[in-house]
């Protein structure tokens, strides 16, 4: 008898390049919308924890999802969050604040719904009790190209004011800022800067309504945050929790702004390697 033959297995047809590219775009969009999303720090409002030129990853699932979770706030999800969770005081959050614009901001959660927040002479008072604020070592910040570019753009000194400018023994230009440690109820601590008496150091008691958050920058005298009304060029006001995009989780890159595209070796010398991997 003739030997039995094994039926040939059908050859799997490979996707064409356009189909492969479409699948890749969909996977990246899903990952960026629902799992992690990159965010870069464009200002100094969160000094000393975050520097201009830091790049971090935001956890998108931390507080639930709304259409603000999607790229360009695409209206493919409900306006109100699904799988909603309330942040904790001290969380560093990324959010949007329409109708100001559709860009992403980053601030620290200080007041939750039902809290009363005020400031007296630069000290945060939460529900009638001043939160501990302890002076620690000054924050010494080397002047970088990022800072110089921002100062030129805003027509100011790279160190905010010449009084904070100094030089180290090797001639390096630095900014030296007064630094403090705040401790929230429950024991969570973080560092803030206080540059001295400013009008925003006093803020009358404000009850945080249900569904909103009171957010502040750690650089207290250089942050347009919930102490200021949500108006272009002023502040963000109280932020609806539905506007949350995610929670800051880990630092994945940081650059001082001195890199040049045509000089590849500067890509490495500009990196602030010691900051990579920092968590929140």
Secondary structure, 3 states (H helix, E strand, C coil): CCCCCCCCCCCCCCCCHHHHHHHHHHHHHHHHHHCEEEEECCCCCCCCCCCCCEEEEEECCCCCECHHHCHHHCCCCCCCCECCCCCCCCCEEEEECCCCCCCEEEEEEEECCCCEEEEECCEEEECCEECEEEEEEEEEEECCHHHHHHHHHHCCECCECHHHEEECCCCCEEEEEEEEEEECCCCCEEEEECCCCCHHHCEEEEECCCCEEEEECCEHHHCCCCCCCCCCCCCCCCEEHHHEEEEEEEEEEEECCCCECCECHHHHHCECHHHCCCEC
